[in-house]
Amino acid sequence: MPAKTAVTPAVQAAQRGKGIIKWVNDKTASGSAQVLTDATLYYNLSEGEVVMIVCLKIDIETVSDDCTFELVSCSAVAGGGTPTALTGNYHQRVGATPQPHATESVPFLVPIRVRYADGARSITVRINANDSSAVINTGWCGYTDLSL
């Protein structure tokens, strides 16, 4: 008898074309709290949709910089409207010496559930860098299903 293969909900969603991978590269921060509205990073929810977020990626490219990252849902599409924090702040620091990569992956063992019915119209990342010369990369992944 062949071994059974376990398929996670995320893998099953990806097999059905419902996986979500969003990111922004080489983003220069403003030096204050900002909701990122880059088209490659935000995701707009459809009516009745539920998104399950399973991971956040954070990275700083520049030296002597730090930045906080948090996932947010927004009350309008494209990262607009009022943001609501979905996670606490994840803080990344890079000292004066260049790092090969100051990249961190934050898996959510319990996925974060975001529902259109709760007022979420988009999902993105809010950052707060120490200055306007900090350059970051960030992204998140998850899956969606109208039946959740």
KAVENLIN-V386459 format. One record per backbone hydrogen bond with DSSP energy under -0.5 kcal/mol. NH is the residue of the N-H (numbers start at 1). CO is the residue of the C=O. E is the energy in kcal/mol with one decimal. If there is no record, write none. Layout:
# KAVENLIN-V386459
NH	CO	E
NH	CO	E
This chain:
# KAVENLIN-V386459
6	4	-0.5
12	8	-2.6
13	9	-2.5
14	10	-2.3
15	11	-2.4
16	12	-1.2
17	14	-1.6
18	13	-3.3
20	142	-3.0
22	140	-2.8
23	40	-2.3
24	138	-2.4
27	136	-2.7
28	26	-0.6
29	27	-0.6
29	134	-2.9
31	131	-0.5
34	127	-2.7
36	34	-0.6
36	125	-2.7
41	38	-2.0
42	38	-2.0
43	123	-2.0
45	121	-1.6
49	46	-2.4
50	145	-0.7
51	114	-2.9
52	143	-3.1
53	51	-0.6
53	112	-2.8
54	141	-2.4
55	141	-1.4
56	106	-1.8
57	139	-3.2
58	104	-2.6
59	137	-1.4
60	102	-0.9
61	135	-3.0
62	135	-0.9
64	95	-2.7
65	94	-1.0
67	92	-2.3
68	128	-1.6
69	90	-2.0
70	126	-1.8
72	124	-2.6
73	84	-2.4
74	122	-2.7
75	82	-1.3
76	80	-1.7
79	76	-0.6
80	77	-1.4
84	73	-3.0
86	71	-3.1
87	71	-1.0
90	69	-2.7
91	89	-0.6
92	67	-2.6
94	65	-2.8
102	60	-0.5
103	101	-0.7
104	58	-2.8
106	56	-3.5
107	105	-0.7
108	54	-2.6
109	107	-0.8
111	109	-0.6
112	53	-2.3
113	111	-0.6
114	51	-2.8
114	112	-0.5
116	49	-2.5
118	115	-0.9
119	116	-2.4
120	115	-1.5
121	74	-3.1
122	74	-1.3
123	43	-2.0
124	72	-2.5
126	70	-3.1
127	34	-2.6
128	68	-1.6
130	66	-2.3
134	131	-1.1
136	27	-2.8
137	59	-2.1
138	24	-2.0
139	57	-1.7
140	22	-2.2
141	55	-1.9
142	20	-2.3
143	52	-2.2
144	18	-2.0
145	50	-1.8
148	145	-0.9
